[in-house]
Amino acid sequence: MITAIILAAGLSSRMGGPNKLLLPMGNKTVLETTIQNILAGGIEELILVLGHEEEKIRKLMKDLPLLIVSNPDYGNGITSSIQQGVRKATGNGYMICLADMVSITPPEYELLRSAFQKQWPVDSKCICVARYQNQKGNPVIFSSHYREAILQHRNVEGCKGIVQANQEHIHWIDMPTNHVLMDLDYPADYEAMNSQWPRKPDC
């Protein structure tokens, strides 16, 4: 089983004001779109890590089948959010998901899940990394072998150091689109994505 750890605690400071996860994307918010794509991709366990504007997001998520955990240290970098999720995860793989990657489709999450499930029996220390045309993307799936290494990791900006220290266990997953490279850090990123996003007519 894979646990998706969805990182949604940050300040969205590069967006210049609004919480990007609460911005509209079609008929939903950015965060709702990402989560529904992950759910539709067959991921068995979802953990949503919150910090900034937690109460607003909790209300939005109340009907979704996921576990919400709080990160009181969210201002200290992304690693603390990863660690909060890993503490609660029960899967044999941790899919570290960025909450603003709305473009990744359910079939692409299914591809990532299936690739890990095939690789894990071969190498229980595998780290599965999405890439498109040799460019590293997200998400990354860590085997649960790295649980303690992640919990003890001191670099506040993520777990790249763990990946770099375990090159022999990296399994690259070649993706069919550039969706794994696309996030929404800046207003221009959001405006470009939202302008082309399909909208369903209101009933």
N, C-alpha and C positions, 0 to 999 in steps of 0.2 A: 504493500500500500504506500502511496505517496501522500505526503502532507504538503499542501500549498501554503506558504507563509507569505501573506500579502502585506507589504510594507506601506502603511497609510498614516504614519504618525508625523510626518515632516511639516515644516512651516510654509512650503511652497514659496520661498522667498524670491526665487528668480522669476516668479510669475508677476511680481510687482504689486501684490495686494491681496487678491482673492485666493481662497483655498482652491487650488486647481481641481482637486478631487470632487468638489461640489459644483463645478461648472457644468452646464448642460452639454450633452453630447447626443444629438438626435433628441429622442423623447425621454432620455434618462440622464443621469449624471455620469461623469467620467468614471467614478468609482463603481457605480452600479454596473456599468457596461463591462468593465474589466472583470468584476466578480462573476457576472453571468456567463461570460465567455469561459472562465475557468471551470465553473460548475458544468457547463455544457460539454466541456472537454473530458469529462469523466474522472476528474480528480476526486479522490475518495474523502479527503479531510481538508477543510479550509480553516485557517487561523488568520484572523484579521488583527493586525497590530495598530493600535490607535494612540494618539498623543494630542497633537494640535487639534483644537475644535472637536474633541472627542464626543461630547454630548450631542452635537449636531449630527455627527456621522452615525452614532449609535441609533438615533431615532430613524434614520434612513435605512438602516440595516435590519430592523427588528423582525422582519418576516423572512430573512434569508437563512439557509441552513449552514451556519458557520459559527465558530467560536471566536468571540471578541476578547482580546487581552489588552490591557493598558501598559503603556511604556512611560513611566514617570520621568525617565531620563532622555526623552526623545530629542531634546535640544543638544545632546552630546554626540550626535552622529548616528548613522544608519546601523552600525553594528549592534547597538543596544536594542534596536527593534528586532533584528534577526535573532538575537539571543532570547528575547522574550518569547518569540514564536517557537524557537527550538525547545525551550523548557516545557512547552505544552504539547509538542508534536509526538505522535505515536507511530508515524510511518517509518518505513525503512529507507525512505528518501525524503529530503527536504527541498521542495521547489521554491526558490526564493523569487517571489514575484513583485515587480514594481507596479504600484497601483494605478499608474497613469499610462500603462501600455495597452491602450484600448484597441489597437489594430490587430493584436494577436487573436486569431480566430479559434473557435472550438476545435476544428480539425488539427490545428497546429499544436494546441495543448495536448490533444490526444497523441500526436506524433511524438512529442516530448515524453509523455508518460510511458508510451509503449517502448521507446528507445531505452529509457532507464530500466524498465522491467526486464528487458532482454539482456541488458549489460550487467545488472546487479548479480545474477547468479554466476556470471563469469568472473566478475571482479567486485567483491563486496566492499571495496574501498573506492569505487568509481566516483568520479565527479563528471556529470554530463553537462556539457556547455553548448548552448545553441549558437549557431553561426550562420551567416549568409555571405556567400562569395568571399570566404576566408576572413570576414570581419566578425569578431566576437560580439555576441549579443546577450540578451537576457530573455528568459530566466536561466539560472544555473541550478542544477539539481545535485545536492550533496548527499552521498550515502550517509546513513545514520552512524556509520563508523566514525564520522567527524564530529559527533555531538559534543564531546568534551573539548575538542580543539576549538570549536566555535564558541562554546561558553567561556573559554579562557582567553579568547582572542582579544588583543589589546588595541589593535588599530581601529580607530573609531569610524573609519570611512568604508567599512565593508570587509569581506573575507577574501580579497584577492591574494593576500599573503598565503592563505591556506591552499589556494589553487596553485600558486607558483611553487609552493614547496612539495607538491604532489603531482608533478607533471606526468609521471609515468602512469597515473591513474585517470588522466583526462580522457574522456570519450566525447569526441566532437559530434554534434548532431547537425547535419546540414539541412537547412530549412528552405522551403520552396519560395519564400518571399522575404522582403526586407523588414517585415513587421517586427522582428525581434531586435531591430536597431532603433525603433521609433518610439520615443517618449515625448512628454509634453512639458518641457522645462520652462519654456519662455512663451510670452504672449503670442508671438508669431507662429510657434509650433501649434498652439491651441487653435488659433484662428484658421490656419491652413487645414487642419484636420477637421474642425467643426464645419467648415464651409462645404466640404465634400461628403459629410457623413449622411447616410440615408435617413430620412425621417418617415415614420409611419403616420398616416392620417389619424387624427383624433376620432375616436368613435362617438 
